[in-house]
Each structure stands twice: as structure tokens, then as C-alpha cells.
Amino acid sequence: MRSKNDIWMEFHISRQMRDRYQFDLSLFATNGKVILANFHATRLVAHRINSKLDILNFPEKAIKASEINAMGLIDELLHFLIHLYRQQIHPNIIEDTAAWVENHLEPEEIQKILLEFIREFPPIEVYQRDITPEEYLKGQTNGVPNRYLTIEEMFILSLENNNPAFSQHLEFIDDSSLKKNTRYLDMIKVMSDYFDTQPPPLTGHRTLMELLTESNRLHPHSLTDQLETLRKHLVKAQDNWTNKISAETPDQESDLVSPDLLYRPLSAIDFIKEEETRTPFLGANAPTQTQSYGDAEEEPEQYSPDLDWMPRLVMIAKNSYVWLDQLSKKYGRQISRLDHIPDEELDILVGQGITGLWLIGLWERSIASKKIKQLCGNPDAVASAYSLKRYEIAHDLGGDEAYNLLKNKAENRGIQLAGDMVPNHIAIDSDWVAQYPDRFISTDTPPFPSYSFEGPDLSDDSRFQIRIEDKYYTRRDASVVFERIDNETGQVLYIYHGNDGTGMPWNDTAQLDYLKKNTRDAVIETILDAARRFSIIRFDAAMTLAKKHYQRLWYPHPGSGGDIPSRSEFGMTREKFDNDMPIEFWREVVDRVAKEAPDTLLLAEAFWLMEGYFVRTLGMHRVYNSAFMNMLRNEENEKYRQTIKNILEFDPEILKRHVNFMSNPDEETAVSQFGKDEKYFGVCMMMATMPGLPMFGHGQIEGFKEKYGMEYRRSYYDESPDEYLLRRHEEAIFPLLRKRELFADVKNFRLYDFFTSDGKVNQNVFVYSNSHKGDRSLAIYHNKAAETRGWARISARYLVKESGESRGYEQNSFVRGMNIHPAENRYVIYKDHIAGLEYIRRSVDLAENGFFAELGAYSYQIFLEFREELDNAEGRYARLTDYLNGRGVYSVDRALTALRPIHPSLNRLISDEWRQKLTALRLSNKRRKLCQKTIKKVGKNHLQALVSAKDLLESKQDELLINNEYVRRLRAALRLPLFNVRYRVPAGSKKYRSIMKTINSLLAKPGGNWAILLSWLATHNLGKLATKKSDYVMHSRSLIDDWSLGSIIEASFPKSSDNSHDLGLIKILISFQNWFKKIPRRSAKSRMGKRSGLPKNLAKKIAYRLTTEFLRDADARRFLNVNRYKETLWFDSDEFDRLTDWLLVVSLIDLTGLSKASRGDVIDRAIDRYDVIYQLRAAKKKSGYQVEILLEKLKKSIRK
């Protein structure tokens, strides 16, 4: 019958189907079976059928070539199992079956059945009417009677008609005519019964019938699973036959099943995967996976050493054309060349802590790519930054001359320039496509018959034409190839587009063939040339060129393909692939660069869980860590903590070489993914303080939402930098970037578990420490919209290495991980980088209990400046620790003085007793004079407090002058309720009525508001003891915390007060006590009634500046409850009103207490201050309580 290698992809197709679709007769064998010699043949069949169907309106009816291929292969595998049975068990099984049938059915019935089968599924000669069915049945094929062949074919046909997986394609094999017109089913039953009487096959099945039907029975609806099951049957038959022959006749050849045949089902499965991927392209939205390294131990460790500057690198990406356009708008002049970039911009980057500038899109780009983008609807597009004509600095960016000037300016500031290399592919109209088409993966025919190439010629080179597939322009398909026609020779090639198998092909690129040594050599020389220009090279899509993935994508080992449509047909065994590509391409690159351009940092964009392999074995200096962005954005915190733990246990050096980012050019922007508030800054803090390389996206710091396409010449959104976001970066992030050496390494990095009170680990909390040259840091971030509290007690396990060799694993307590030396008299002091507060803890408490933290939603903390102090015999650190009870102060050294007499002195000033006495003195319609005796006594108490404070500060300032100001302001406060009477304010003025309404709302009644006012009066000028300069306000504010005055102030509030909130208000009023000094002084006195107040535009301008300062101030943000919800920044309307009321009142106290102005001047200045407050209130009403609208309403008039 057939040899072991004689397996064809062919099976019967009915006459009716051949008539309907008019297949090319060359597709058919002489026996009438369609020949599916390769995947292209099955595509031709499918295309012919689909061309007759209404696929546009009913796409679900489309025939898939891979399913036709699978059906044909299943047909042949069933035949081959019968062939093996004949070889191994029963040589005459079909002949004897025919004889058995003849004993059970009449000869005329048998003849009728066989002739009907031949008519319905005719051989070529019968179909063309060259011979009759009867004549065919009497003849032979290759020495085998056609009668026996027909019986076997008919039996297999019956199995296929009973296979549910074939049900969608019954038109191919429909046996209904046989059932209707003959005793076909009876004959099949007789044959089946006979098979059941025969010896079992060597596969372990009881009967041949059980073997032939098992795949259908186990997997009735899956062609893929049926193929895999039949393949296992072949393997088992071969193994059992080999064992039998080896035992009986050791010298006899036992190989019945060729390796090629065993690979064919795997390739067919890959073909099915291809079409599932191709319909439609779904992109790369795969679920995140925890990085693990169980299989990596066998891979050699070959790290590339860092140069001194590399660990300190902080990089920012800039889309070159977009950035130049933005700079042109910012500076009001044309900035189109690299050397036009202003020095100020580089200085800004330095100030932010940026030391690496990645300029995207510097190389000369494809003209064809530009044409494609413009033909598809973007008339001002440039080519994609990753579709390169050649590796030369683009002419319109100034070429090498402009680049070298920029490079010199950047390097003089300590900024290293980074450039892209795109080694996987190059532009479809590149110099290489013109000159070296053999360097690319190509075929002589389109892989899909439906492809057409009738569109415009995209080549600007007269030597050749290039066209992409037509349906790309209408978005109906995304072809895997483009057409190249050589105008001199007429040769037509279909070159594959670059592709990573996760989505659509990159239609403006040509895929390089790395199985060819000349291709690899040419790319390496190009990389070396770039390495001599740039300090940093980023390799785009580097993982696609790792051997295992390059083979998977382009020359898949049978069973591992299916990612790129049509490539399963070009499958290759691993042995053959390794022979053509013996070593990793990237290892060749790293070794050559280390030898010829050793000062260059090599950075790989690599995903697919290859991060560790790229740095540890292939030798890249840095590698993308997309898990940082994806897992923290998705709040898959346990996954990311486990990823870090896995790295620490396998090889911590990998962590040091990660590139951590919150966005990259292929992803949505950072603010689109993380927002603009606590979650953003918590993750950004982690990015700045984790080992590795922090990388910021273009526009990330400014809060831009637009994702810049690689073809953009300019930005399309009208966006301005978010001042709020910029300020928070300045406060919280940039100082950390400037300390990069503290966080970059892994030698002293420790990750801790955070235990809650129930003893469980809260996986949403990241706690880690690091140190460098004695400086220590501790970072905490809670990546969840929830509250938690707990302790960091013990570190994760980590690998310890000495001289590159593994010494074993260690796990540290918190104090050991932080290098703290616990002792009874030793105290640990450290500073909260965000709040600016210092804390003190007993070292033994940290040793016994760990580090305690109480965290809100997305809370983040970073503690720096750790130091240890030994207590003295007086136990001053012990007393301070007990007194603070975990609270922070601006200076522990200053706070040591908080245990001295200033506390009782201050308490006498603001106690409930004295508050009642003083508020009883406030003027009203019934009381028109103050009790000077009481005022004098209060002044004496304040002077005692000042003397104590002066002693603590070792000050030489005049406390009498400061006390005199206090007394004058106190009198003014008590007199303020009669402001309208004292200054004879006209009753008819709306502004004056509003001023009095504000005063009365706060001060008309005794209670909490007077507690706030008296506390503010007692503390707002304390800073003048420290300095004569204007920064006394900052000193006054810090002394509240340094001397723990907050606890005394809170104790004075009535029980109904929100103590911490009111204390926050006092701190704000101290910080903004001079806000009114932004209002310009009048040049001369004006008479009442001659002036209505400030010009509206000026009042708004001052109100705008004041609001921006509120948003910079952490206390003010907390008081106003500034928060972001669903992309919008909100504030609390009631607290905004309360704050503006108090700002007006304290300004009036200053005006009436210290000013020597005339009555008219006082009234005019009061109106000026009210005008500013009025503009704040008016803008608030129009803002809808949204910060951005509030600022816009105030800013709008300034622009006018």
C-alpha cells in the first residue's frame, strides 16, 4: 500500500462540492482525493469556497484553511493507523474484510454501494468521464485493486461523517446519498463487527475499531485534540513495535513511523492557532505573570559590569519631533533642530535629578511609512520612529552636527544621551531592502490567496517597487507581507513585515532573517556604529531576537507555532535551527560592544518573562521591568511582592538592573493609568527608591494625558503643565532622584513583610530598606484604597553571594536589615522625607516589635537620615520618646527643649479659663471698653512664654517688642466685633456688610473659634525670636511641631472641636499670616467713598497666587480635603469658606492692631483685602468644587 513516509495531505471531496466551487483539477490526485500538499494548498481551497460565500455580511460562515488541513490530516492518519495494523498485526486486513462483507451482503448490494461511493467521490478519470465507475472499480492503483482501496476509503468516510468536529464541513464529505440509495450503513456495520473479531493493535487498544474511533470519542468537538490523540497513537504503536522487534529480531529495522509524520499533527495544530490569532488581531493584553526563576539555574551567569555613572542613571523619554514643537511654543521661537534645544531645558532636567535623556526618533525615517500614515488620515504625520530608512541622524533634526552640539551640552551637565536601535526590522523602503533583499524573510507567493497588491507604489527608488496589501488602507485586514518588485529583473518577493506575534504586523517594516549569518553580521556592525555615538542604546523589542522566541515566531518547532500567520508552514526542528543560529545574537552583540565600545550602556526592551535572562545571561546592562507598571496599576500587589521575592532568592543582581517605569511609548500615559494623586505619587516614590533605573515618560512630570504616536510631528492636545503635579514632584520626587545612589544597588536592599494585628501579612503594603556608605532609607507604600496598620518585622529571604558564588540564603530582622544596633540606652532618629518631620524610637522596641506604621489609602512614606544616639544620665531621649509617643517633630534636637517651661507658660495663655476671661472682654454693643488690667496680666503671661522660648533658642532678639505686638493684636481682636462702630463704616455698603458678617460669624460668640484665635495670637510670632528676617513665619510654623505645642493647643479646645483639624487651621493661618502683603500699598490717602476697592483683575491675580500657594502647602491641602476622584481634583467647599473667612479676620486684626493708618485708610485697606477674598469666593461658586476650574476662573482674567 504505502511506505512509512508515504503520507499525503489529501481526502475525498464530493462531486457536488467540486461542481459548485469549480476547484482547479490540479489539486486532485488520481483517486479523486484533494491534495493538500502544504498549507498554501489548503488556503487556495478555502479561498475558493469563501469567494462564493457572503463573508462580508456573514463572517462566521467563512471556511478556515487550518480546519480543512486538520480534516485532511485526520483522514490520512486514520489510513496510516490501518497501514500500521497491516504492518504489525494483520497484513491482509482489508482483503479479509472484503471477504467477510461478501459473506454477509449480496454481491449486487456491495457493488451498488461501491459504485455509488465512486460516483459521489469520483477519481479524476471518473469525474472527467474518461472511464466509468465500473471500469475504475475493476482496475488497480500501484498494484493494489481499486476495490480494496475504495472499501478502505468508504470506511474512513463513515468515521468522518460521524465525527462532530467535522460537522461544520459536512459539505466536503456528505454521505447522505450513500445512506439514502444503498445499504451503505449495513456494510459499515459488518466491517466494524469484523474489526472487533481481530487481534488487538500494538497501541494497547482492545480492537482496531476502538483505536480508529477513540480520538473522536474522547474529543468530539476539537480537531486540535483529535490530532494530538492520533499522534500519541502513532508514538505508542512505534514504541511497542520497537520493543517487540528488539526482543525478537534485534537486527531488524523497527522504525515504522517517520519523524516527519510525528511532526505533521503538531504543525497542523500550529496552523489552527495561527488562524485563531489572525481572526482578529487582539493585541498584547495578556494577564500579568509572576516572574519565577526555577528553570534559570542552568543558564550561565554573565553580567556586564557597570561603569561608575550607570547606577545613578535616571532617564526621561522625549519624542523628538513632539518635544521640539512643544519647546517652540514654550519659548515663542522656531526650535526644529537638536542644537536649538535651549540650555534652560537641560538645566531644568538637571534640577529635577534627570541624568539620562532618551530622544525617540532621531534616525532618518522611512518615506514609505510617512506616505502610509498620511494616506490613512494624518496629513501632517512623519514616519514611525521605528520604521527606519537608515541609521543616520535625521537631516531635518540637524544631522550629526546638531546632535554632536547637543551631546556636548548635555554631557557638560552630566546628562547621558540615549538612542534607539530597532534590530528586529527596518523600513520597507530602507537601503537594505533596496540592496540586500536576501537579508529578509520572504516567499515567492503571497501566503494568503486573498491578498492583493494593487495600491500605490510606496518606493522612491527607481530600482524597485513596494506595495503593502490593499486591505490595510480600508482597515479590513493586516497583511503579514508586502510586495517587492525588482524593476531590473522582474523578480517578485513577498517580504514579511516585522511582527512580535502579539498583535498586528508593523506594516511599514521588513522583517530581518536572523538565521542568515550575513544578516546578523550586518546588524552588529550597525549597532557598534551607534554605540560609538550614544552613551545609552535602547534595543526595541529585544525579546523577539532571543533564540527561543525568534524560532517560535518565524521557524517554529512543530507544536510551538501559531503566533504569526502562515509561519507554521516553515517550521523547523530545534536541531536544525540551532545549527543555523548556534549562539544567541544578543550575546554576540554584548561581547562585541564590550570590546569595541565599552563605555556604552545597553538597555533591552524585553518582556515575556525574559528579564532575568537578558541581564544575567545575555549580559545587557538594564532590562525593562513591565511588571512594575502593570502589577502596581492593577493593584496585583501580592504578585509583584512575590516577583521581588523570587528575584531576591534567585539572584538579587537582577533587581538592580531593572528599568522601572509608569508608562512607555506603547502604553497609555502615566496619569491616565495612575491618576494624579496619592496612587500616582506612591508608585512614583517606589520608582524613585527601588533598585534599578527609574524612567519617566514624555509629559509624565507635567501631567500630560496625550499618548504621542511614533509618527507624531506635534502634540494634538492643547495641554499646559499641571502646576499642582509639578509642585508635588518638586516636593516629594525630585529630592529622591538626586539621592539616586542611596537606592540604586541591591547589596543592602531588604524587602519586609507587613504584619497586621491578627498576625497576617498585608500583601498590599510594600516596605523595603536600603543603604549606601552609611546612609540608610526606609520606604513604605500601601497600594490599596483602604486603611491598615501593622509592623515590619522580618525581611524576605535573599541569596548571599561571595566572589560571584552562592553562599546560601539569609533572612534579617528589621533592625539587622536596617543595620540598627539595639541597646537599652540607644535611640534611633530618622526623618520623614515627605512631611519633613523627625521621629525618635527606642532601638530595643524596634528590635522586639519591628517598625510600626499606620497607613491610609495609597499612603506612602520615605524615611531618611537615620542616626543612632546614646542617651545621657538624665535620660533626655527617653523622656522625649515617652512625651512624643510616636508623634513627629521638625527637629528632635529642638524638641528636646519641649520639656522645659514654655509649655506651662503657653498653657496659661490659651487655657479654657483664660479663654473665658478674655472672650468676656470682647467689645459689643453693650461693652464699649476693654479691661486693661486683664489685658496687662495676659501680656505678662505671654512675656514669660517668650522669655522661655528665647532661652531655648539662645536668642538675642528683643522679646519686649514681640510681646508688644501680641498685646496690640489681642486688643484689636477683642475690639473687632465693633469694627463698623469704631471706624464708622457706612451701613449701606454691601462690601462693609459682608466684612461685618464674616467677623460676627467667627467672633460673635465665645467658644471654639476664640480658642483658634487665641492660640494663633500666642504662637504666630514666636519665630521672630529666631530671626529678624521675613522667614520668621516658617520658624513660627515649625516650632509648633518642634516644641510639641500642638498637644497644648489641642488640649485647650472645647470638647466639641475637631482638634486635629482646628490645629491644622492654626498652622495654615501662621503660614499665611502675611497674605495681604501681596496687595500693593496706596500711593496716597484716599477719602472714603472715592474708591470702591481693588481693580477686579488685580484682585483675581492676587487670589490666583494665593490659591496656588494653598495647593503647595501640605497643611492647606489636608484642611481643604484636596482629593482626586475619577480624574478630577476636588476640594471641600465649606472648609474653603472657613479658611477665607479666617484669612480676612487675621488680616483685619493686623490692620487695626499694628497700623497707624487713618480711619479712611483702614477702611480702604479693609475693602482691598475683602476684594481678594471675594474673588476667591466667587471663583469657588463657579468651580463646582473642582480645583482645576477654580484656578482657571481666577487665571482667566489674568490672561485678559
ABEGO torsion letter per residue (X at the ends): XBBAABBBBBBBBBAAAAAAAGBBAAABBAAGBBBBABAAAAAAAAAAAAAABBAAABAAABBBAAAAAAAAAAAAAAAAAAAAAAAAABAAAAAAAAAAAAAABBAAAAAAAAAAAAAABBBAAAAAGABBAAAAAABBBGGBBAAAAAAAAAAAAAAAAABAAAAAAAAAABAAAAAAABAAAAAAAAAAAAAAABBBBAAGBABAAAAAAAAAAABAABAAAAAAAAAAAAAAAAAAAAAAAAAABAABBABABBAAAAAAAAAAAAAAAAAAAAOBBAEABBBBBBBBAAAAAABBBBBBBBBAAAAABBBBBBBAAAAAAAAAAAAGBBBABAAABBAAAAAAAAAAGBABBBBBGABBBBAAAAAAAAAAGBAABBBBAABBABBBBBAAAGEAAAAAAAAAAAAAAGBBBBBBBBAABBBAABAAAAABAAABBBBABBABAABBBABBBABABAABBBBBBAAAAAGABBBABBBBBBAAAGBBBBBBBBBAGABBBBAABBBBBAABAAAAAAAAAAAAAAAAABABBBBBGAAAABAAAAAAAABBBBGABGABBGAAAABBBAAAAAAABABBAAAAAAAAAAAABAABBBBBBBBGGAAAAAAAAAGBABBBBAAAAAAAAAGBAAAAAAAAAAAAAABAAAAAABBBBABBAABBBAAAAAEABAAAAAAAAAAAABBEBBBBBBGAAAGBABBBBAABABBABBBBBBAAAAAAAAAAAAAAAAAAAAAABAAABBBBBBBBAAGBBBAABBBBBBBBGGBBBBBBBBBBBBBBBEBBABBBBBBBBBGGBBAEBBBBBAAAAAGBBBBAABBBBBBBAAAGBBBBBBAAAAAAAEBBBBBBBGBBBBBBGBBBBBBBAAGAAAAAAAAAGGBBBABAAAAAAAABAAAAAAAAAABAAAAAAAAAABBBAABABBBAAAAAAAAAAAAAAAAAAAAAAGBABBAAAAAAAAAAAAAAAAAAAAAAAAAGBBAABAAAAAAAAAAAAAAABBEAAAAAAAAAAAAAAAAAAABABAAAAAAAAAAAAAAGAAAAAAAABBAABBAAAAAAAAAAAAAAAAAAAABBBBABBBBBGABAEBBAAAAAAAAAAAAAAAAABAAAAAAAGBBBBGGBBBBBAAAAAAAAAAAAAAAAAAAAAABABBAAAAAAAAAAAAAAAAAAAAAAAAAGGBAAAAAAAAAAAAAX
